[in-house]
Amino acid sequence: MNDRAGTPAQESDLVDIDALRAAYYDLKPDVSIPEQRVVFGTSGHRGSSLNTAFNENHIAATTQAICEYRAAQGIDGPLFLGADTHELSGPAMTTALEVLVANEVNVLVDAFGDWVPTPALSHAILIYNNAGHSDKADGIVVTPSHNPPTDGGFKYNPPHGGPADTDATSWIAARANELIADELRGVRMSEPSGVETYDFRGNYVEDLQNIIDVKAIAASGIRIGADPLGGASVNYWAAIGERYGLDLTVVNPTVDPTWAFMTLDWDGKIRMDPSSPSAMASVLKHKDDFDILTGNDADADRHGIVTPDGGLMNPNHYLAVAIDYLFRTRTGWRADAAVGKTLVSSTIIDRVAESLDRRLWEVPVGFKWFVPGLVDGSVGFGGEESAGASFLRFDGSVWTTDKDGILLALLASEILATTGKTPSQHYHELTLRFGSPVYERVDAPASPAQKSALGKLDGDAIAATELAGEAIVAKLSRAPGNDAALGGVKVETANAWFAARPSGTENVYKIYAESFEGAEHLKRVQSDAKTIVDGALEGA
């Protein structure tokens, strides 16, 4: 933890906006250098223009690759294009438009020139594709999500509305790098004129009444505070309050590409993570001013929930409460609709699902895994421990297939309005029934070779039979829900577990661990986890 974590940003912490924008155009990537290649992670290509990881050539080539990919897939409907409030999102969106128009793609941008949250773009794609058109729409959202102000991000959402799978992103990235290596000779660009528009905000806000009990929230008179953290949801929250007559205050409507108003995250960086107590420190000062206080990251796909009695909720805790509440109140959902969770989310979710007599659908890290289930209604709720989730409409049909931080924030108000209890009070009641888990993620050093070996490690290669004094009952390298590779391992006992995955950006591996036996037991789990993983990686 950095000594300045949770303290206000200072002048020396702020990015030079002029330099950031100039670097976007001036620096040209060399794809023979790994750090300068187009690489799609779980949420698109991300990087900073300052270190030649997110520049005009990257976006021109990636957009051309998307044009070629969608043509090969027979996707000839409109492409919805939106961007968040990061400084690099503006020029990247312009570059994308130049390529899309030159390739004769029918692009739809925001009707009011507003920023577009990730869930609003996913919602738009699904609304179009479920309306019976003969063609199919897809989309691009320009965002690095909660990443620092230095970063840009570029994400492709195919017709299912969610994050593109690796079969698409691998092809797109490979083709983009070919185009960059060939000095963009295969990239078509022209003046972005004649672009059509779409009211992302109006359509999203109007449709919320079909998934959230906004009438109950309004009737309760609860005081709601929503902090966009300088992100794309700022005008959405104002519109939601006005449309549904809510006592809703946009706590900080400031949009500043340096994010000078933020408090520093755990590592001393400016990062718009609404689940981080350090990043949310300035928001938490208002916790007693509202009955429900929420935060979103820059593209509003993540949520943070603050209550007067509990402060900032741990994302795992809120997911458990949301699942318990939704599956008890959404009577229009399929009787066999499953509870979706990633393998690094809390086991209290497993216990809640069992009490609801609902199937648990456990998948690897990445929201893309929930997409098929949300589309056909077989998964009622999909959530990640990193404060990202979405769920079905009242009638059991799909809402979004990408994470929706606005939706989850509004749900907190519905829970209080209809039950008279805050989500943190509900979580306390769950712990009385199912136990109180202690959860933490830590990092451990790993060489590139070791990271590669961990990503391919088979659970059967782990020789240990005990973890922190308990018998090991499962050693997983594939997800129980869909048999997809974890890209790491998960080891379970009756009262604890750990999962280990290589970092995609640093020479470390991540250890997620949880214990229902208290903090001291968790430390033993973490220590044993490192010993077990290091032993399995010995020689790599």
N, C-alpha and C positions, 0 to 999 in steps of 0.2 A: 504494500500500500504506500503510495506516494505521500510525503509529508503534507502536501498542499491539497490532497483529495478533499473535495467538499467545500473548498474555499473559492471565492469569486475569481474569475479569470482576470489576469492583469494584461497590460499592454504588450508585454513580452510574449504572452501566450497566443496572441492573435496572428492569423495568417495575413500576409501581404496580398491583398486581393488583386492588385494590379499585376504583381509578379505571377500569381497563380493563373490569371487569365492569359497573360502574355506567353507563359510556358505552354499553355494548351495549343497555341498556334505555332510557336517557334521551335519547340523541341520535336524531333522526329525519331520515333522508336526504331531500334535495331533488333529484329526478332531473333537474331542469333544470341542475344542476351536474354536468358529466361525471364528476368524481372520486367522486361519490356514487351513481352508477348501478350496477346489477348488470351486471357484465361478466365473461364467461367467457373465460379464457385457455386455454392448452393443458391446464391441470389445474384447471379450475373457477373459481369466483368467489373472490377473495382480497382481503383488506384489513384494516385495523385499525378497531376501534370508536372509537378516540380521534379519528380524522379523518373519522368518519361514512362509512366505506367498508364496514363489516361490522357491521351492527346488527340488532336484532330484526326490524325491518320488512323488511330485505333477505332474511332467512332465511324469514320467514313467507310473503312473496310468492314467493320462489323455490321453496319447497316446494309451494305451491299451484299454481304453474305446472307443476311436475313431475307433480303429480297429474293435471292437465288433459292434459298431454302424453301420459302413459302411458295414460290412458283413450282418447284419440284414436287411439293406436297399437294398441289392443287388448291392452295388457299388463295382465292382471288377476291375476297370481300374486303371491306374497309379495314384499315389498320388504325387503332386508337393509339394516340401518342400523348404522353403527359410527362411532367417533370416536377421534381421537388424544389426546395429552396436553396440547395447547395449552389455555390457560385459557378461551379463547372457544369451544372445541369443546363444552364441557359445556352452557352455556346455549343454544348453537345447536342441539345435538341435542335438547334439551327443546322448543325452539320447533318444530323439525321434527316431533317426535312429536305435538305438539298439533294440527298441521295434518293430518298423515297420518291420525291416528285420526278426526278430524272428517270426513275425506273417505272413511272406511271402507276404507282401505288396510290389508291384512294385513301388519303390520310385525313383523320379527324382529330383536330386539336380542340382545346377548351374554348367554348364560345365567348368567355369573358376574359381570356388571357390569364386565367387563374392557375395556381399550382394544382397538381392533380395527385392526390394520395394513391398509393398502390391499390388499396381495396376499391376505390372508385373506378379505376381502370379495369380491374378484374370484373367488377359489377357490370360495366358497360359492355365488355366482350360477351358476357353470358346473356345479358338482356337481348343483344342483337342476335346471337346464335340460337336462342330459345324462342325467337319470334317467328320462325318458319321461313326465313329467307332461303333462297336457293344457293347462296354463297355463304362462306364462313369468314368471320372476322377474327383478328388477332390483335396484338398490341405490344408496344414498347413503353416501359416506364424508365425514365432517366433519374436514377437515384442510387446513392450508396447507403441508403437507409440511415442507421444511427452513426455511421462513421464520422470522423472528424471533418472540420470545414475544408481541409486541404484536399479531400477526396472527391472523386466523381464515381458514378456507377451507371451501368447500362444493362437492363434486364429485358429479356424477351418472354412474352406470355403467348403461347399458341392458342388455338380456338377453345381449348378447355378452360381458359381463363387463368390458370395457375402458372407457377414457374415452369419453364421448359425443362424437360427431362434431359438426361445426359446424352441420349441419342441425338437430340437436336443441338444442344449446346456444344458437344464435341465437334460436330460437323461444322457448325457456324464458326467456332474458334479456329479450327484448322484452316478453313477457307479464308477467314479474315487475315490470319498470319501469312498465308500465301500472297494475298493481295498487297499486304504491307511490304513483303519481301520484293515484290515486283513493282514497287514504287507507285502503287495505286493505279497502274495502267488499266486494270479491269474494273475500276470504280466509275460509275456514272454519276455526275453531279450537275445540278442546274439551279437557277433562281427558284426559291420555294414560293411560287405564286399559285393562286387558285386553290388554296387548301380549304377544305370544308371544316365545319365546326360541330361540336357536340356539347351539350350542357351536362358535363360530368356531375357538378355539384347539385344542380336542381333535380336530376333524375335519381341520384343516390339518396339525397335527403328525403325526397317525397316517398321513396320506397321503404324507408326505415320503419314505417308503421306496420309493415308486413312481417317484421322479424322482432321488433322490440315493442313492449307494451308502453308506448309513449303516453297514452291516456292516463294510465295509472301513475306514471311519473309526474305528469302535470297536476293531477288531482291531489297528489300527496303534498305538494308544495315544498318538497325538499330542495335545499340550496345546493346547487351543483357548481363546482369550479372546474374548468377545463383548461389545461395549459398545453398548447401545441408545441412547446419548446422550440419556437421559431420555425416550425415546419409547415408542411402543405395543408394541414387540417385547420389552419387558423380561420379561414372564412367559412369552412364547413360547420364549425362549432357555433359561430354566430348565426348561421342560417338554421341550424337545428333548433336552437333556443327560440328563435323567432317563429319558425314554422309550427312548432308544437306547443308554444306557450309555456316554456319551461323557465324556472328561476335559475338561469344559467349565465355564469360570468366567464368570459374568456380572460383568464387570469393575467396572461401576458401576451398581447397581440403583436408584439414586436417581431419583425422579420429582419435579421441582420446577418449577412453572409459570413461575418467573423464570429457570430454567436458570442459577442462580448458579454452578454448578460448571464451566461451559463456559469455554474460552478464546475470545477474540474472533476473528472472521473477518477476512479481508483488509481490510475497510473499517471495522473497529472495532466492528461490530455482533455481537450474539449470533445465531448462525445454525447450525443443526444439520446442516451439510453434511459427510457422512463422506468426501467426496473432497477436501476442503480441508485442506492441511497446517496452516493457522492454526487452523481450528476443531477439528482433531484433535490439536492439540499436547499436550493432557493425556493423550490415549490413547496417543500415540506414546512416552510415557515407559515404557510397559509392553511395548514391542516385543520386548525380549529375554526376557520372562517366559513367552512362549508360542511355539509353533511356527507358529501362525496366529492373528492378531489381527484382528478385524473391527469395523466400526462401521456403524450404520444411522441414518437420519434419523428424524424424529418419527413418520412413518407407515410407516416401514420399506420404502419403495419404492426407496430408493437404498442403495448399498453402498460401503464403503471397505475395502480389503484391505491389511493390514500384515504384512510378513514380517521376520524378524530380519536377513536379508541385504540386503533392499531398502528397508525402511521402508514408507511409504505409497505404494502403486502409483498411477501415473497411470491414470485410468479407461480411457483408450484402450488402454493397455498390457494391462490385465487383460482387456478385451473380446477382444483378439486372442488371448490365451492361452486363454480360455474357449472361443472358437470352435474353435481348433485342437484342443483336447482333446476337446470334445464330439463334433465330427464324426468323430473317429477312434474313439470308444468307444461311441457310441450306435447300435448296429447295428440297432435296431428302428425307426429313423427311415426315412422314405421316401428312396429313392435320389436323388430329385430335390429334396429339401428344400433350400431356399435359405438363404443367410446374409443376414440383414436388418440393415441399418445406416442411420443417418441421414446426410445429406450432409455434416454437420460432424464426423463421426467420422473417425478416422485412416485413411489410405490403406494402412497396413500390414495392415488388415483385408482390403482388396481383394487384396493379395498372398497372404495366408493362404488366402483363399477360392479363388483361382486354383490354388494348390498342392494344395488338397483336391479340385480338379475340381468345385467347387460353384458354382452360380449366385449372383452377388451381387445382392441386391435393395435398391437404394438409394432412400430415400424422404425427404421433407421432415422437418423437426424436428417431433417429437410422436410419442408412443408409439402413439397411436390408429392410425397407419398400418400397424402390424404386426398388428393384431387379426385381419383376415380370414385371413392366412397362418398364424397360430398356431392359429386355430380349425380349419382344414381340414388342418393338417399340412404345408402347402406351404412354410412357413418354419420351419426348425428352431430358429432363434435370432433374437431381435430385440433390438438394443441401441442405446443412445444414449450420446454422449460425456459426458453429465452423470451417469454412473454409475447408469443405469437399464437393466435388461434382464430378460428372461425367456426360457425355452426349453421344449421339449416333454418329456413323460414318457418313460420308457424305451421304451414301446410306440409312441411317435410321436403320441400324442394330446395334447390341450391340457391345460395345467396352470393357468396364469393368462393373462389377456389384459391385465393391467396389470403394471407393473414390480414385481419381487420382489427386494428387497434381502436378505431372509433366505436365499432360495434361492441367490443368487449368492455370499453369504458362505459358506454350507455347501459350495458347489462348490469353493471354494479349499481346504478341508480334504480333500475327496475327491481333488483333484489331487495334493496332497502325499501322502496315504495310499496312493494306487495307483501313483504314479510315483517316490516318494522325493525329488522335487524341488519346491521352492516355486514358486508362480506367477511370482515375480520371476526365478527361475533359468530358468524356461521362456521368459520374455520375452527374456532375454539371448540364448538360443539362437535365437529367432525373428529377432532383429536381425542375428545372424551370417549368416542365410540371406537376409533381405529388406531389410537396411539399418536404420539407426537414425534414425527421424524426430524432428524437433523441432517441437513444437506449442504454440500459445498463442492465447488470445482476448484482444483489446483492444477498447476502445470509442472511438468518434470522435463529436464533436458533430454534431447534425443537427436542423434545425427540424422542426416537425410536418409542414410541406409536403414537406420533403425525405424524411422517413420514409415518408410516403404514396407519394411517387414511387419510392422504393427498393423498397417492397413490390410495386409494379407493374412494375418495370423488366424489360425484355426483354433477354436476353443479347446479342441481335444489336445492341442499342444501344451496346454497348461497342466503341469504335474501336480500342483497343490490340491489338497483335499480339504483344507480348512481356511477360513478367512476370519481373522479377529476372534478366534476361539469357537467359531461355529462351523458346522459341516457345510461344505459347498454343495448346493443342490442343482446348480445349473452353470454351464460354461458355454456362453453363446457367441457365435461369430456370424449368425444369421438371425434376422428378426422373426419372432414367432408369428407376427401378424401376416406377413407377406413373403417370408423366406428370402428377403433381399439381404445382400451382404451388408454388414454393419460398418465395414471399413475400420474395424477394431474388434474389441471383445467386451463382453459383459459377464461378470461373475456374480452369482447370487447365493445368499443363505436365507434362512427363514426370516431374519430380522435386519438384513443389511445387503448392500450390493455395491459394486463399483463398475464403472465402464471406462475404458481407455481408448482414445482415438488420437491419431496424429493431427497436429495443427496444419492447416493448409498454407499458413503464411510465415510461421516461425519454426525454429529448430527446437521444438518442444512437443510433448504429447500431453493431452488433457486427461486428467483423472476426475471423473464425476463420481461422487460417493454419497451414500445415505445410510443412516442407521436409525432404527427405532429404539435403540438402547442408550441414547444420550451422546453428548459431545465427546466424552473421553473414548467411548467405543468407536465413534466416527474417526478419531485420530488413529486408532489401531487399524481400522479398515483402510485408511489412506496409506499408512505405513506398509501394511501387508500388500496392498495393491501395487505399490511401487516395486516392492521386492518380487512379487509374482510376475509383473510385466517385464521388469529388467531381466529376470531369469529367463523368460521366454524369448527375449530379444538378444540374449548373450551370443556373441559371435556375428551378429548382423553388421 
